[in-house]
């Protein structure tokens, strides 16, 4: 029996890091589906431009996900302005690249604070709000880097593995509560975050709109694992059956080991500079502790 397609009409959806890239594309797709969307972003000007482009059903609010009290206040304000949150999309994330031994403590801390700690905090806040209502959907944006290790992005991979593990455990805890969890694992997405990256053989990059469409489908017909493109799911099923040496040979053959490590530094300069300034609350805490 086919599963009933759930309507998005009137649903309140909150998206972190929604001003650009996957977040902005997802906001637009959800508004098209009839949802009311709250876009949270550190860059309020960009978030407001995105909301204005999408239409009256989108609202932009300032959000620094590394400020946990501020994150909670942001969710409170979203509910005050729009209504109880039906869907939280934990999308905010950064991907600074380079060899592990060259990465600074500050850069490592930023990735942990934005990519993992903020997802943990957002997920917990969503659970507290949704479980009493016996409905809701948490969408955590991870990556195929949450299923494998890619040279050149060791800490990034660690944070995304954390998001996948967190999502799996929370999903099991929430079974029977009426609250759904999905984890989205894109490959290379043609956004600023992926600037300067090459492509692996046989697996082409996708657009942010492709990820947005997959998120919409996962909300309409809830499922946990969301690979984009879907062909990645088949690849991981096959390689996980192989001995490690064979799986690593496949990765090298497909040049998966060069996707992040071989990124063009000049092409990534603007993105890396913006990523370095993306955790002001975390930096303030570090300075105060020092």
BELVEN-V919711 format. One record per helix or strand of 2 or more residues. SS is the DSSP state (H for helix, E for strand). FROM is the first residue (numbers start at 0). TO is the last residue. If there is no record, write none. Layout:
ss=SS from=FROM to=TO
ss=SS from=FROM to=TO
//
This chain:
ss=E from=11 to=15
ss=H from=20 to=31
ss=E from=35 to=40
ss=H from=43 to=53
ss=E from=57 to=61
ss=H from=67 to=80
ss=E from=86 to=89
ss=H from=99 to=101
ss=H from=104 to=132
ss=E from=135 to=140
ss=H from=143 to=145
ss=H from=153 to=172
ss=E from=178 to=185
ss=H from=191 to=193
ss=H from=207 to=219
ss=E from=224 to=227
ss=H from=230 to=238
ss=H from=243 to=252
ss=H from=255 to=257
ss=H from=264 to=275
ss=H from=279 to=288
//
